């Protein structure tokens, strides 16, 4: 499908900017419905990536010179890339969106099926088996995407009933460190509500200071608690609204694969460059 579409465009003299628009608006859209449903084998994803890269660099006479590595052009524009999506990372990001929808819409049919296998879509380190049997290929992809989604989520403490104090990453995306006088049994059985006052008006500072190391206790003490009764929930830390987006998920996966800084620490130079009102070919040249 993608090969046929690219072949029909090879005879047309297109600029790099025009090719970029065609890749992101037409070619990616052609395969996104498949990527949204299940995990695609890596061999297929790499094949599609190669087709898109050859199409982008080719000219009317020959296949053209690949001036930079494929991983670089697959980075978001704000991080120095061209925004050509990697099929592997896009596939993961779209499946992560499915897991997020399951988490936010627990009454849907897919969420009901998922809950029969796992207690929650956002629990740590799921294994891809169920009662000794291997999961289906589709559920296998959802399972792996759930573990990836956890990397970008943080807990917002409400009543503290859902979060384990010694298991979950609830203090600045990490598990707090207990003092040496706290037994492992107690540390593993306590939930965060153990450290909240019975009136739900604030933290029980005596318990917090007596159980946690100084730095962690200090961070817990300044954590905001809701005024009204509210459940604990997880939010997406790479978007200011706390809601999951495919764009920020792809950025997280892309920079992790390339070894750059965190997605929200994008380089201002590239953001300014792409916002300039100059010919697109000069932006590509720079």
Secondary structure, DSSP 8 states (H G I E B T S, - for coil): -HHHHHHHHTTS---HHHHHHHIIIIIHHHHHHHHTTS---HHHHHHHHHHHHHHHH--SSS-----S-HHHHTS-GGGTS-----HHHHHHHHHHHHHHHHHH-TTSHHHHHHHHH-S-SS-SS--SEETTEE--HHHHHHHHHHHHHHHTEEEE-SSSSS-BTTTS--SSSS---B-TTS-HHHHHH-BGGGGB-TTSSSB-HHHHHHHB-HHHHHHHHTS---SS----EEEETTSTTS---HHHHHHHHHHHHHT-S-GGG--HHHHHHHHS-S-HHHHHH-
